[in-house]
Amino acid sequence: QVELVESGEGLVQPGGPLRLSCAASGSTGSINGIGWYRQAPGKQRELVAFISNIGNTWYADSVKGRFTISRDNAENTVHLQMGSLKPEDTAAYYCKATTTYSDYWGQGTQVTVSS
């Protein structure tokens, strides 16, 4: 079992930065990778960034060059550093841990980009 807790919710002006964090606990040694997803009202949940347990990363085209995913192994935490934020980045952001047998989701954290 893996538990995930997101933090970093906020209201930010267009062009500004925001950092989200996903803290994992429980059977963290079973995690193969952690992804950040987002879901805007009326839209499907989409993957925006992923980091594997060996540090390989992947980004959606819509955030490439603006978002950076990283890991703090000592704290069992994955961060999503978001920059040059746009109103279309407004969404609920969720992290998901992938193991061999199951996926685990956090409760989500809201990001609002507005002037």
Beta strands, then each sheet from edge to edge (+ up, - down):
strand 1: 2-7
strand 2: 10-12
strand 3: 18-26
strand 4: 31-39
strand 5: 46-52
strand 6: 57-59
strand 7: 67-72
strand 8: 77-82
strand 9: 91-99
strand 10: 103-105
strand 11: 109-113
sheet 1: 1+ 3- 8+ 7-
sheet 2: 2+ 11+ 9- 4+ 5- 6+
sheet 3: 2+ 11+ 9- 10+
end
